[in-house]
Every structure is written in C-alpha cells, then in structure tokens.
Amino acid sequence: NLLEAEEIQFLVVNAQHIKAVPGRKTDVKDAEWICNLLRHGLLKPSYIPDRNQRELREWVRYRRSLIQERSREHNRVQKVLEGANIKLAAVVSDIMGVSSRDMMGAMIEGEEDPEKLAAFARRTLKKKKEELELALRGNMSAHQRIMLKTMLTHVDFLNEQILELDTEVAKRLDPFQQDIERLDTIPGIGRRTAEQILAEVGTDVGSRFPSAAHLCSWAGLVPGQNESAGKRKSSKTRKGNKYLRAALIEVAHSIMAIVYYLLTRKEDYKDLGSHYFEQRQQETIMKQAVRRLESLGFQVALSASEAS
C-alpha cells in the first residue's frame, strides 16, 4: 500500500522461481542473482490486485476462516453431548437448529428429564418424540454444562461476525451484482461461493486472462507440463490459488450431491430459479417471527398485503 501511494514500480516474484545454485547462499549473492535474472528478463512477476480487491480478498478469506472455525465449534459441541451420553445428533439433522438449541439451553439450565427436553421439538421433529427421549437420556455434569454454554456463546459470536462480514462484502460487490447473479445460476454455486470467486479472480477477468485455459491454469486445475523426447507424460497439477481451489471443490461436492439424488430418485434435474433460496429464506424468517409472537401469547393471522 505504501509503495503504491508513492507510485513506485515494483515486482513481487515467487521465491521458488528464483532459486540460485546450491552452495552459494549469502544475502549479497542472492541480491546479485536476482539482479541478473531481472536484467535478462527472467523474472515472472506475480499478479498484484488493486487495493479494493486486496481488501475484499481479506474480508472473504477471513469470513471463510470464521465459517471453518464455526464448523469446528459445532463438532466440539457434539463431542460434549456424546461425552454426556446424549445422542442428539443421531435424531436431528441439524444440531444447531432451533429445536436443538432450545434443548441444549434447557440442559445448561440443569434440566435432565428426557420428556421435558423432547417437548422443545418443533414441526416435523415432534414425530420423533420417542427417539428423542431415548437419545436425551444422558448424564451431563456441571463442568460439561459450562463447556456447552461457552461453546454455544462462541457459536453465536461467530454467527454475528460472519453476518457482519457478509454485509461488508455485499456492499463492496454491489456494483457487480449482475456478475454474482450470473455465477449463482450455475448449479452448485451459491452466493458466498460466487463472492469468493470474484474476490480471487477479480472483476476484470478478460484483461487479466486471455482465455479460459489461462484461468484454469492459474487456479491450478490443469495438469503440469511434462514432455520428454516428444512424449507427454502424466504429471501433477500445478499449485494454484488455494482459496479458489477450495471454493471450486465445494462446488464439485454440491454437483455430486445433485448427481446422487438424480440417480437414486430417478428424477430429472429441475432448475428452481435464481430467487428460490431468497424466497425460502423470507418464508423461514416469517415463520420464526410468528412462532416468537405465539410464544409470547399472541394470536397471529397472516394475510397478503395489497402491494403484493
């Protein structure tokens, strides 16, 4: 940032590309070697994005690390429950769902009766009452309650931080909403993945990568070149952008899940549309608000507004 502010031209080079001859390692000789490479045009500069993209990358990468930490914390919560002989994860699909959080909140307060804990089940989970009561027959000690409370507090904190970063990333990428929506139409790519792709490859892809092959090569998704005596041999894929590779691996997992359901259910693929998940999220928020009001003693009746 300081060099850019002073308009100083500089090159950032991968250290693996400028290794000198072994046995001649001193700071002075390293400097001479780099100067010789630069003089002969043998230094390949690394791509340095502009400041806006660098800041966006930091936000997106940090958000990803927070999401990974939240997943690890979820695993720790499950480990505490298993240690108390509570098999909640064997019954519920989401251990951090509303019903599960209410049950764990009651456990933290000292509730041990499986029937009372199972009474927190909502919607379709109520049909598994007997299974829940059996899974909730455990023995949680005082120190496990403290551990569980601390972990859930940390999860809530991470959720707040991730939501805050979501807001900042959305503001920074607001001028490129059309690009995000285009990427979002690809099966397996969600909004966060689309944001991560734009943060890594940039918004001006055409000027940076002459062809799709160049972009794939930069991402490390093509095999390396290994040719000898006119014969091409198999080789490892090159090291690309690890953040972009991770995002694309998640996309591949989603696509394989689609393949699984198409082959097992014998159904054709149906495009749910770009607004499907947005509408689904709105419906979820609405139902949560209704349940909250009903728990406070209100009777709620929903009706469509005239504007809709």
Residue frames as qw, qx, qy, qz and C-alpha x, y, z in Angstrom:
[[0.000, 0.884, 0.467, 0.000, 0.00, 0.00, 0.00],
 [0.301, -0.799, 0.099, 0.510, 2.84, 2.41, 0.83],
 [0.396, -0.172, 0.596, 0.677, 4.69, 1.71, -2.42],
 [0.221, 0.598, 0.681, 0.361, 1.50, 2.22, -4.41],
 [0.114, -0.921, -0.297, 0.226, 0.87, 5.51, -2.67],
 [0.278, -0.705, 0.324, 0.566, 4.34, 6.72, -3.72],
 [0.727, 0.644, -0.041, -0.235, 3.78, 5.40, -7.28],
 [0.175, -0.609, 0.758, 0.156, 6.89, 3.21, -7.04],
 [0.839, 0.271, -0.349, -0.317, 7.03, 0.39, -9.59],
 [0.314, -0.465, 0.808, -0.177, 7.98, -2.97, -8.13],
 [0.688, 0.116, -0.641, -0.320, 7.77, -6.69, -8.84],
 [0.655, -0.352, 0.557, -0.371, 6.60, -9.42, -6.48],
 [0.578, 0.384, -0.686, -0.219, 8.14, -12.74, -7.52],
 [0.947, -0.270, -0.050, -0.167, 7.63, -16.29, -6.30],
 [0.304, -0.740, 0.600, 0.012, 10.76, -17.28, -4.37],
 [0.810, -0.026, 0.582, 0.062, 10.58, -20.83, -5.76],
 [0.698, 0.683, 0.187, 0.109, 11.11, -19.43, -9.26],
 [0.256, 0.890, -0.301, 0.229, 14.40, -17.68, -8.48],
 [0.841, -0.485, 0.199, 0.130, 16.39, -20.28, -6.59],
 [0.188, 0.823, -0.527, -0.095, 20.14, -19.88, -7.06],
 [0.712, 0.289, -0.635, 0.079, 22.78, -22.59, -7.42],
 [0.809, -0.568, -0.148, -0.021, 23.07, -24.64, -4.19],
 [0.794, -0.196, -0.096, 0.567, 26.08, -23.90, -2.01],
 [0.303, 0.239, 0.047, 0.921, 26.24, -20.18, -2.84],
 [0.302, -0.760, -0.539, -0.201, 23.79, -18.82, -0.25],
 [0.314, -0.299, -0.306, 0.848, 24.57, -15.36, 1.08],
 [0.184, 0.795, 0.410, -0.407, 22.48, -12.20, 1.08],
 [0.027, 0.676, -0.356, -0.644, 24.87, -10.44, -1.31],
 [0.100, -0.121, 0.876, 0.457, 24.99, -13.33, -3.77],
 [0.228, 0.553, 0.793, -0.112, 21.20, -13.66, -3.60],
 [0.166, 0.815, 0.137, -0.538, 20.87, -9.98, -4.49],
 [0.016, -0.501, 0.622, 0.602, 23.32, -10.38, -7.39],
 [0.199, 0.151, 0.940, 0.231, 21.44, -13.42, -8.66],
 [0.236, 0.712, 0.604, -0.268, 18.09, -11.61, -8.58],
 [0.095, 0.764, -0.163, -0.617, 19.63, -8.63, -10.38],
 [0.094, -0.277, 0.803, 0.519, 20.97, -10.88, -13.14],
 [0.216, 0.409, 0.885, 0.057, 17.58, -12.54, -13.58],
 [0.183, 0.809, 0.355, -0.431, 15.86, -9.17, -13.75],
 [0.016, -0.639, 0.416, 0.647, 18.41, -7.82, -16.25],
 [0.018, -0.121, 0.877, 0.466, 17.79, -10.75, -18.59],
 [0.578, -0.026, -0.177, -0.796, 14.01, -10.61, -18.22],
 [0.463, -0.001, -0.886, -0.034, 13.77, -13.97, -16.48],
 [0.082, 0.128, 0.700, -0.698, 11.66, -12.82, -13.53],
 [0.229, -0.445, -0.719, -0.482, 7.98, -13.61, -13.80],
 [0.159, -0.191, 0.377, -0.893, 6.05, -11.08, -11.70],
 [0.024, -0.394, -0.899, 0.190, 3.13, -12.29, -9.64],
 [0.113, -0.620, -0.466, -0.621, -0.24, -10.67, -10.14],
 [0.156, -0.211, -0.525, 0.810, -0.93, -7.91, -7.61],
 [0.015, -0.712, -0.653, -0.259, -4.61, -6.92, -7.48],
 [0.009, 0.598, -0.033, 0.801, -5.61, -3.35, -6.77],
 [0.032, -0.191, 0.648, -0.737, -6.23, -2.17, -3.24],
 [0.665, -0.072, 0.081, -0.739, -10.01, -2.63, -3.39],
 [0.867, 0.085, -0.445, -0.208, -9.66, -6.25, -4.44],
 [0.418, 0.249, -0.735, 0.473, -6.97, -6.91, -1.83],
 [0.295, -0.164, 0.500, -0.797, -9.25, -5.62, 0.90],
 [0.809, 0.024, -0.119, -0.575, -12.14, -7.66, -0.49],
 [0.718, 0.204, -0.662, 0.066, -9.93, -10.76, -0.51],
 [0.121, 0.231, -0.721, 0.642, -9.02, -10.22, 3.13],
 [0.567, -0.082, 0.285, -0.768, -12.68, -9.95, 4.10],
 [0.862, 0.128, -0.288, -0.397, -13.73, -13.02, 2.11],
 [0.612, 0.251, -0.712, 0.238, -10.80, -15.15, 3.29],
 [0.069, -0.208, 0.662, -0.717, -11.33, -14.13, 6.90],
 [0.717, -0.032, 0.095, -0.690, -15.03, -14.93, 6.59],
 [0.823, 0.174, -0.519, -0.151, -14.11, -18.36, 5.30],
 [0.354, 0.239, -0.760, 0.490, -11.82, -18.95, 8.29],
 [0.381, -0.138, 0.460, -0.790, -14.65, -17.93, 10.63],
 [0.835, 0.064, -0.175, -0.517, -17.03, -20.35, 8.91],
 [0.699, 0.216, -0.669, 0.130, -14.46, -23.12, 9.28],
 [0.061, 0.223, -0.689, 0.686, -13.99, -22.25, 12.96],
 [0.629, -0.085, 0.193, -0.748, -17.77, -22.37, 13.44],
 [0.857, 0.117, -0.434, -0.252, -17.82, -25.87, 11.94],
 [0.473, 0.224, -0.738, 0.426, -15.08, -26.94, 14.35],
 [0.245, -0.182, 0.513, -0.803, -17.06, -25.48, 17.25],
 [0.802, -0.020, -0.133, -0.582, -20.13, -27.44, 16.13],
 [0.766, 0.150, -0.621, 0.068, -18.03, -30.61, 16.30],
 [0.171, 0.230, -0.682, 0.672, -16.88, -29.69, 19.82],
 [0.563, -0.143, 0.226, -0.782, -20.49, -29.22, 20.91],
 [0.879, 0.054, -0.344, -0.327, -21.34, -32.66, 19.56],
 [0.560, 0.238, -0.708, 0.358, -18.35, -34.12, 21.39],
 [0.172, -0.224, 0.561, -0.778, -19.55, -32.66, 24.70],
 [0.765, -0.042, 0.025, -0.642, -23.01, -34.13, 24.13],
 [0.825, 0.168, -0.537, -0.052, -21.51, -37.51, 23.28],
 [0.288, 0.288, -0.713, 0.571, -19.44, -37.30, 26.46],
 [0.408, -0.098, 0.475, -0.773, -22.67, -36.86, 28.40],
 [0.208, 0.153, 0.964, 0.065, -24.16, -39.90, 26.58],
 [0.425, 0.622, 0.322, -0.574, -26.64, -37.67, 24.74],
 [0.435, 0.077, 0.731, 0.520, -27.13, -38.89, 21.15],
 [0.316, 0.698, 0.270, -0.584, -28.97, -35.85, 19.84],
 [0.158, 0.552, -0.538, -0.617, -27.09, -35.84, 16.52],
 [0.136, 0.021, 0.969, 0.206, -28.45, -39.31, 15.75],
 [0.214, 0.607, 0.741, -0.194, -32.01, -37.96, 15.65],
 [0.199, 0.882, 0.137, -0.404, -31.88, -34.35, 14.44],
 [0.736, 0.528, 0.184, 0.382, -30.49, -33.31, 11.06],
 [0.270, 0.678, -0.167, 0.663, -29.06, -30.01, 12.33],
 [0.590, -0.359, -0.553, 0.466, -27.61, -29.98, 15.80],
 [0.176, -0.181, -0.163, 0.954, -27.67, -26.17, 15.71],
 [0.165, -0.489, -0.609, -0.602, -31.31, -25.94, 14.66],
 [0.346, -0.510, 0.092, -0.782, -33.93, -24.07, 16.69],
 [0.870, -0.370, -0.193, -0.262, -35.23, -27.18, 18.48],
 [0.828, 0.024, -0.358, 0.431, -31.74, -28.45, 19.29],
 [0.212, 0.417, -0.291, 0.835, -30.64, -25.06, 20.62],
 [0.565, -0.516, 0.021, -0.643, -33.69, -24.91, 22.88],
 [0.936, -0.237, -0.261, 0.003, -32.93, -28.40, 24.20],
 [0.676, 0.157, -0.338, 0.636, -29.30, -27.55, 24.86],
 [0.090, -0.537, 0.166, -0.822, -30.34, -24.30, 26.52],
 [0.772, -0.479, -0.063, -0.412, -32.53, -26.28, 28.90],
 [0.899, -0.048, -0.311, 0.303, -29.65, -28.69, 29.57],
 [0.368, 0.402, -0.307, 0.780, -27.43, -25.76, 30.50],
 [0.404, -0.523, 0.125, -0.739, -30.08, -24.61, 32.99],
 [0.236, -0.285, 0.838, -0.400, -29.97, -28.05, 34.62],
 [0.819, 0.131, 0.109, -0.547, -32.92, -29.83, 33.00],
 [0.102, -0.353, 0.921, 0.126, -32.33, -33.60, 32.72],
 [0.620, 0.274, 0.646, -0.351, -35.81, -35.04, 32.17],
 [0.247, -0.011, 0.747, 0.617, -35.86, -36.52, 28.62],
 [0.148, 0.663, 0.726, 0.107, -39.61, -35.91, 28.25],
 [0.054, -0.895, -0.182, 0.404, -39.31, -32.23, 29.11],
 [0.238, -0.504, 0.492, 0.668, -36.31, -31.84, 26.81],
 [0.253, 0.212, 0.823, 0.462, -38.10, -33.60, 23.96],
 [0.142, 0.778, 0.570, -0.222, -41.03, -31.21, 24.40],
 [0.057, -0.706, 0.180, 0.682, -38.90, -28.50, 22.77],
 [0.368, 0.076, 0.764, 0.525, -39.16, -30.32, 19.44],
 [0.357, 0.547, 0.089, -0.751, -40.90, -28.38, 16.69],
 [0.575, 0.471, -0.361, -0.564, -42.60, -29.13, 13.42],
 [0.848, 0.197, -0.450, -0.196, -41.65, -32.49, 11.89],
 [0.261, 0.375, -0.782, 0.423, -39.27, -33.27, 14.76],
 [0.573, -0.227, 0.412, -0.671, -42.30, -33.80, 17.02],
 [0.907, 0.129, -0.238, -0.324, -42.94, -37.06, 15.17],
 [0.677, 0.283, -0.609, 0.302, -39.67, -38.40, 16.59],
 [0.461, -0.704, 0.223, -0.492, -40.63, -37.87, 20.22],
 [0.950, -0.300, 0.089, -0.017, -39.84, -41.42, 21.34],
 [0.806, 0.317, -0.107, 0.488, -36.48, -41.41, 19.55],
 [0.088, 0.740, -0.218, 0.630, -35.67, -38.02, 21.09],
 [0.675, -0.634, 0.183, -0.331, -36.48, -39.17, 24.60],
 [0.972, -0.094, 0.042, 0.210, -34.23, -42.18, 24.13],
 [0.626, 0.490, -0.105, 0.597, -31.40, -40.04, 22.70],
 [0.093, -0.747, 0.178, -0.634, -31.70, -37.47, 25.51],
 [0.849, -0.522, -0.064, -0.054, -31.23, -39.99, 28.32],
 [0.627, 0.433, -0.373, 0.530, -27.82, -38.88, 29.41],
 [0.607, -0.689, -0.240, 0.316, -25.97, -37.52, 32.39],
 [0.395, 0.706, -0.055, 0.586, -24.48, -34.06, 31.95],
 [0.599, -0.401, -0.370, 0.587, -22.12, -32.91, 34.69],
 [0.104, -0.913, -0.165, 0.358, -21.66, -29.33, 35.87],
 [0.298, -0.539, 0.441, 0.653, -18.38, -28.85, 34.01],
 [0.318, 0.253, 0.765, 0.499, -19.98, -30.16, 30.79],
 [0.093, 0.856, 0.506, -0.049, -22.78, -27.59, 31.15],
 [0.189, -0.828, 0.131, 0.512, -20.20, -24.83, 31.45],
 [0.358, -0.200, 0.675, 0.613, -18.36, -26.17, 28.41],
 [0.262, 0.533, 0.748, 0.298, -21.58, -26.35, 26.40],
 [0.005, -0.920, -0.311, 0.240, -22.63, -22.84, 27.39],
 [0.266, -0.675, 0.337, 0.599, -19.23, -21.41, 26.47],
 [0.347, 0.018, 0.756, 0.555, -19.22, -23.16, 23.09],
 [0.196, 0.706, 0.662, 0.157, -22.73, -22.02, 22.19],
 [0.101, -0.903, -0.086, 0.409, -21.83, -18.46, 23.16],
 [0.308, -0.446, 0.549, 0.637, -18.81, -18.69, 20.86],
 [0.319, 0.348, 0.786, 0.399, -21.01, -20.02, 18.03],
 [0.092, 0.882, 0.451, -0.099, -23.39, -17.07, 18.45],
 [0.209, -0.789, 0.202, 0.541, -20.44, -14.67, 18.37],
 [0.344, -0.148, 0.711, 0.595, -19.10, -16.27, 15.19],
 [0.267, 0.620, 0.712, 0.193, -22.55, -16.02, 13.59],
 [0.008, -0.933, -0.191, 0.304, -22.61, -12.29, 14.33],
 [0.273, -0.615, 0.452, 0.585, -19.13, -11.78, 12.89],
 [0.362, 0.140, 0.792, 0.472, -19.94, -13.77, 9.75],
 [0.194, 0.794, 0.575, 0.023, -23.14, -11.78, 9.25],
 [0.113, -0.883, 0.051, 0.452, -21.21, -8.51, 9.64],
 [0.297, -0.373, 0.645, 0.597, -18.66, -9.62, 7.05],
 [0.354, 0.464, 0.772, 0.253, -21.50, -10.71, 4.73],
 [0.113, 0.917, 0.324, -0.203, -22.82, -7.16, 4.89],
 [0.182, -0.769, 0.333, 0.515, -19.44, -5.56, 4.17],
 [0.373, -0.088, 0.780, 0.495, -18.67, -7.92, 1.29],
 [0.312, 0.653, 0.681, 0.107, -22.11, -7.30, -0.22],
 [0.034, 0.929, 0.081, -0.359, -21.52, -3.53, -0.08],
 [0.251, -0.581, 0.552, 0.542, -18.13, -3.84, -1.79],
 [0.250, 0.049, 0.859, 0.445, -19.54, -6.10, -4.52],
 [0.360, 0.620, 0.494, -0.492, -22.74, -4.12, -5.02],
 [0.321, 0.648, -0.308, -0.618, -21.58, -2.74, -8.44],
 [0.224, 0.314, -0.868, -0.313, -21.06, -6.33, -9.63],
 [0.610, 0.051, 0.591, -0.525, -24.41, -7.83, -8.64],
 [0.789, 0.438, -0.149, -0.405, -25.08, -8.97, -12.19],
 [0.421, 0.482, -0.767, 0.045, -21.85, -10.99, -12.24],
 [0.242, -0.188, 0.830, -0.465, -22.76, -12.59, -8.90],
 [0.724, 0.240, 0.332, -0.555, -26.25, -13.44, -10.13],
 [0.695, 0.493, -0.449, -0.270, -24.80, -14.98, -13.29],
 [0.227, 0.369, -0.874, 0.220, -22.46, -17.17, -11.27],
 [0.437, -0.060, 0.664, -0.604, -25.29, -18.02, -8.89],
 [0.796, 0.279, -0.058, -0.533, -27.25, -19.57, -11.76],
 [0.489, 0.389, -0.780, -0.033, -24.60, -22.30, -12.11],
 [0.874, -0.369, -0.242, -0.201, -25.71, -25.47, -10.23],
 [0.832, -0.180, -0.294, 0.434, -23.58, -25.91, -7.11],
 [0.342, 0.194, -0.156, 0.906, -22.53, -22.26, -6.81],
 [0.242, -0.793, -0.536, 0.157, -24.18, -20.20, -4.10],
 [0.068, 0.975, 0.039, 0.210, -23.86, -16.52, -3.34],
 [0.520, -0.773, 0.330, 0.156, -20.92, -16.88, -0.96],
 [0.761, -0.027, 0.486, 0.429, -19.04, -19.05, -3.43],
 [0.454, 0.750, 0.294, 0.381, -19.72, -16.53, -6.20],
 [0.175, -0.975, 0.113, -0.073, -18.38, -13.75, -3.97],
 [0.678, -0.524, 0.431, 0.283, -15.27, -15.78, -3.22],
 [0.718, 0.324, 0.432, 0.439, -14.64, -16.45, -6.91],
 [0.251, 0.899, 0.136, 0.332, -14.90, -12.74, -7.75],
 [0.421, -0.879, 0.219, 0.052, -12.65, -11.84, -4.82],
 [0.728, -0.324, 0.484, 0.361, -9.93, -14.19, -6.06],
 [0.596, 0.314, 0.512, 0.533, -10.06, -13.78, -9.86],
 [0.075, -0.295, 0.046, 0.952, -11.13, -10.13, -9.85],
 [0.463, 0.624, 0.454, -0.436, -13.91, -8.41, -11.74],
 [0.431, 0.750, -0.307, -0.396, -11.93, -7.66, -14.91],
 [0.816, -0.142, 0.552, 0.101, -11.24, -11.26, -15.90],
 [0.749, 0.624, 0.199, 0.102, -10.98, -10.63, -19.64],
 [0.249, 0.903, -0.311, 0.160, -7.99, -8.30, -19.41],
 [0.422, -0.642, 0.628, -0.123, -6.10, -10.49, -16.96],
 [0.593, -0.064, 0.798, 0.087, -6.71, -13.91, -18.51],
 [0.224, 0.337, -0.535, -0.742, -6.59, -14.12, -22.35],
 [0.602, -0.030, -0.664, -0.442, -8.57, -17.37, -22.39],
 [0.825, -0.425, 0.011, -0.372, -10.44, -19.81, -20.18],
 [0.903, 0.087, -0.318, 0.277, -7.39, -22.10, -20.31],
 [0.293, 0.475, -0.397, 0.728, -5.27, -19.40, -18.68],
 [0.515, -0.505, 0.202, -0.663, -7.78, -19.01, -15.85],
 [0.965, -0.181, -0.130, -0.135, -7.92, -22.78, -15.28],
 [0.741, 0.277, -0.374, 0.485, -4.13, -22.94, -15.25],
 [0.006, 0.537, -0.358, 0.764, -3.88, -20.07, -12.75],
 [0.722, -0.418, 0.122, -0.538, -6.40, -21.81, -10.50],
 [0.151, -0.416, 0.890, -0.109, -4.29, -24.97, -10.56],
 [0.768, 0.180, 0.444, -0.425, -6.98, -27.10, -12.21],
 [0.795, 0.547, -0.230, -0.125, -4.92, -28.38, -15.14],
 [0.921, -0.213, 0.090, 0.313, -2.01, -30.87, -15.17],
 [0.220, -0.800, 0.354, 0.432, 1.52, -29.57, -15.32],
 [0.693, 0.647, -0.281, -0.150, 3.65, -29.89, -18.44],
 [0.575, -0.482, 0.650, 0.120, 5.97, -32.88, -18.55],
 [0.820, 0.560, -0.007, -0.118, 7.19, -33.62, -22.07],
 [0.376, -0.613, 0.640, 0.272, 10.33, -35.54, -22.98],
 [0.234, -0.148, 0.845, 0.457, 11.51, -36.86, -26.38],
 [0.330, -0.041, -0.500, -0.800, 8.26, -35.74, -27.94],
 [0.457, -0.368, -0.804, -0.095, 6.16, -37.74, -25.48],
 [0.348, -0.543, 0.144, -0.751, 3.80, -36.23, -22.96],
 [0.425, -0.089, -0.850, 0.299, 3.88, -37.88, -19.57],
 [0.452, -0.742, -0.460, -0.182, 1.42, -37.65, -16.72],
 [0.322, 0.230, -0.392, 0.830, 2.23, -35.02, -14.13],
 [0.182, -0.530, -0.658, 0.503, 0.77, -33.43, -11.05],
 [0.075, 0.884, 0.359, 0.289, -1.49, -30.42, -11.19],
 [0.357, 0.385, -0.244, 0.815, 0.32, -27.19, -10.52],
 [0.249, -0.467, -0.585, 0.615, -0.09, -25.25, -7.31],
 [0.026, 0.594, 0.398, 0.698, -2.81, -22.70, -7.92],
 [0.251, -0.425, 0.223, -0.841, -4.80, -20.30, -5.80],
 [0.175, -0.090, -0.943, 0.267, -5.71, -22.45, -2.78],
 [0.288, 0.293, 0.475, -0.779, -8.72, -20.32, -1.85],
 [0.569, 0.328, -0.291, -0.695, -10.21, -20.58, -5.33],
 [0.403, 0.143, -0.895, -0.127, -9.47, -24.31, -5.47],
 [0.037, 0.145, 0.842, -0.518, -11.23, -24.82, -2.13],
 [0.458, 0.338, 0.201, -0.797, -14.30, -22.93, -3.36],
 [0.582, 0.316, -0.532, -0.527, -14.44, -24.99, -6.56],
 [0.219, 0.062, -0.965, 0.133, -14.08, -28.23, -4.58],
 [0.282, 0.259, 0.633, -0.673, -17.17, -27.23, -2.61],
 [0.567, 0.384, -0.174, -0.707, -18.97, -26.68, -5.90],
 [0.435, 0.239, -0.837, -0.231, -17.90, -30.15, -7.05],
 [0.031, 0.084, 0.902, -0.421, -19.29, -31.64, -3.84],
 [0.452, 0.356, 0.327, -0.749, -22.64, -29.92, -4.45],
 [0.567, 0.380, -0.469, -0.561, -22.76, -31.17, -8.02],
 [0.285, 0.131, -0.950, 0.013, -22.01, -34.74, -6.90],
 [0.248, 0.210, 0.728, -0.603, -24.87, -34.47, -4.40],
 [0.572, 0.411, -0.041, -0.709, -27.14, -33.48, -7.30],
 [0.459, 0.318, -0.773, -0.300, -25.87, -36.47, -9.29],
 [0.002, 0.019, -0.946, 0.325, -26.61, -38.77, -6.36],
 [0.408, 0.339, 0.540, -0.653, -30.22, -37.64, -5.99],
 [0.555, 0.441, -0.313, -0.632, -30.85, -37.69, -9.73],
 [0.416, 0.260, -0.856, -0.163, -29.65, -41.29, -9.95],
 [0.010, -0.076, -0.913, 0.401, -31.31, -42.57, -6.77],
 [0.368, 0.418, 0.485, -0.675, -34.66, -40.81, -7.14],
 [0.370, 0.288, 0.757, 0.455, -34.79, -41.31, -10.92],
 [0.154, 0.876, 0.364, -0.276, -35.91, -37.71, -11.41],
 [0.532, 0.598, 0.152, 0.580, -34.93, -35.13, -14.00],
 [0.383, -0.199, -0.235, 0.871, -32.94, -32.09, -12.94],
 [0.002, -0.855, -0.477, -0.204, -35.15, -29.09, -12.23],
 [0.315, 0.245, -0.154, 0.904, -33.85, -25.55, -12.08],
 [0.232, -0.654, -0.644, 0.322, -35.54, -23.94, -9.09],
 [0.146, 0.888, 0.213, 0.381, -34.73, -20.44, -10.29],
 [0.412, 0.376, -0.345, 0.755, -32.41, -17.74, -9.01],
 [0.306, -0.473, 0.205, -0.801, -34.93, -16.46, -6.43],
 [0.761, -0.275, -0.565, -0.161, -35.82, -19.83, -4.89],
 [0.609, -0.185, -0.543, 0.547, -33.49, -19.66, -1.89],
 [0.013, 0.179, -0.161, 0.970, -34.21, -15.96, -1.34],
 [0.598, -0.335, -0.263, -0.680, -37.94, -16.70, -1.10],
 [0.781, -0.238, -0.570, 0.090, -37.26, -19.71, 1.10],
 [0.400, 0.008, -0.460, 0.793, -35.21, -17.56, 3.47],
 [0.265, -0.258, 0.016, -0.929, -38.00, -14.99, 3.67],
 [0.744, -0.320, -0.427, -0.402, -40.51, -17.72, 4.50],
 [0.686, -0.141, -0.580, 0.416, -38.21, -19.04, 7.24],
 [0.141, 0.115, -0.315, 0.932, -37.86, -15.57, 8.78],
 [0.491, -0.300, -0.189, -0.796, -41.63, -15.10, 8.66],
 [0.792, -0.287, -0.523, -0.130, -42.31, -18.44, 10.38],
 [0.537, -0.051, -0.531, 0.653, -39.74, -17.70, 13.07],
 [0.102, -0.203, 0.154, -0.962, -41.39, -14.34, 13.77],
 [0.667, -0.317, -0.338, -0.583, -44.82, -15.99, 14.02],
 [0.766, -0.218, -0.576, 0.186, -43.53, -18.64, 16.44],
 [0.327, 0.076, -0.419, 0.843, -41.89, -15.95, 18.53],
 [0.346, -0.258, 0.002, -0.902, -45.12, -13.94, 18.80],
 [0.772, -0.279, -0.451, -0.350, -47.14, -17.07, 19.60],
 [0.651, -0.097, -0.599, 0.455, -44.71, -17.98, 22.38],
 [0.081, 0.078, -0.324, 0.939, -45.41, -14.54, 23.90],
 [0.190, 0.417, 0.748, -0.480, -49.14, -15.25, 23.95],
 [0.340, 0.443, -0.137, -0.818, -50.25, -13.52, 20.73],
 [0.674, 0.372, 0.639, -0.001, -52.52, -14.99, 18.10],
 [0.047, -0.495, 0.449, 0.743, -51.12, -14.30, 14.64],
 [0.662, 0.528, 0.530, -0.042, -53.08, -14.37, 11.38],
 [0.288, -0.337, 0.462, 0.768, -51.15, -13.68, 8.17],
 [0.538, 0.712, 0.437, -0.112, -52.65, -12.06, 5.10],
 [0.582, 0.240, 0.313, 0.711, -51.12, -10.82, 1.85],
 [0.075, -0.565, -0.119, 0.813, -50.59, -7.06, 1.59],
 [0.531, 0.761, 0.266, -0.260, -52.24, -5.00, -1.14],
 [0.101, 0.795, -0.487, -0.348, -48.82, -4.18, -2.62],
 [0.293, -0.260, 0.900, 0.190, -48.09, -7.87, -3.15]]
